[in-house]
C-alpha cells in the first residue's frame, strides 16, 4: 500500500488535512483508531460561527445549539452578560461532535481520501524514499508507505514522539478535564456559561454549553499543578451546589494542552496538527478552530512539498510559518496571560470582574479585557500591556 500522505487521527484537524490533500490531487489515507469517528466526545463542542463557516457549509444536523452570548461568573457570583455585539468570537455554535466529525471525514472521503477506522498506528520508520507507517487493524499488522505523515493524534501524540518533535508538557501546561452531559437542569439556553475561582476550578474553570432539548455539557478543567483533588471531585462538588436535581447521562474525561506556541510542529516527512501540536487556546482550552486551520495549512504544504519532491523539515517549515502567522503568536500571548491569571487569588479575580461588570465592553476579546483591567488595576497586568495593546 502506497500513498502520498498518511493522516493519523480523524478529528477535525486530521479530516481537514486529508480533505485538503485529496483536493490537491494527492493520494491520502486517513486512519482512526476508534471504530466510530467522533466518539467519545472529549470536547465542550463550542466554536465561533466565522471559524466554522471558513471550512464547511452549515448543516443543522451537526449543530446542537446556537448561542447569542456568554455569561461569566466571578468566584463571589458576580455575573457579566456578554451580548452578541459584546461577545465577538465567543458567540457561535455548540456542535454535535459525533455527527460533525463524521461529516468532515465523509468530506475527506468524497474528495478522494481512503478512510480506515479501528486502525491504530503502532510505529513509524523513515526510509530512503519516505516513511513506512506500521498499522494494526482487527489484530492484523501491516505497513503503508508514504512521503509525508500528518499527526493529528491528539494530546498523547505518538507521531510526535516517533518523529522526535518536542511537545513535552509540564504539570502547569495541561488541563485535566471531566465533562458530564446533563439533563433536568435549569439554565439560560441562549448563552454559554463560565464559572471561575480557585476553589471551584484551580487553574481552570467550569463550563456549561447548551445542547438543546434541556440538556447541556457541564464540564471542568483544572491544572494538576494547582489542584488538590481530582477534576471529577471538583465537578461533583460544583454540580451538587448548582444542579442538585440534574441527571448525568454521559461522562467523558481527557486532557487539554495549554502550553502555548511550540517551537516547531515539523520534522523530516512529518507535520503535527491540533492537540498533537499543542494548538489549543491556553485561556479557553478551545481547539477545534485552530485544529481545522492547521489541518488546512498542513494539506497545502504537503501538496507543495510532494510537487517539489522534497519532504525535509526545511521545506515543511512553511507549515510552521502559516500556522504561527495565523494563530501561533496569539497562543504565545495568551499563555503569558494565563500564567498571570492562575497566580491570582479569588479576591483579585472578584475585583477584576466587578470592574468589568460596570463597563460596556465592545467585544469579549483579550485586548478589550486587558485594556479595561489596566484602567482600573494597572499593577495586575502592566508587564503584559505591550503584548496585547
Secondary structure by P-SEA (a helix, b strand, c coil): ccccbbbccccaaaaaaaaaaaaaccbbbbbbccccccccccccccccccccccccccccccccccccbbbbbccccbbbbbcccccccccccccaaaaaaaaaaaaaaaabbbbbcccccccccccccbbbbbbbcccccccccccbbbbccccccaaaaaacccccccccccccccccccccccccccbbbbbbccccccccbbbbbbcccccccccbbbbcccccccaaaaaaaaaaaccccccccbbbbbcccccccccccccccccccccccccccccccccaaaaaaaaaaaaaaaaaaaaaccccccccaaaaaaaaaccaaaaaaaaaaaaaaaaccaaaaaaaaaaaaacccccccaaaaaaaaaacccccccccccccc
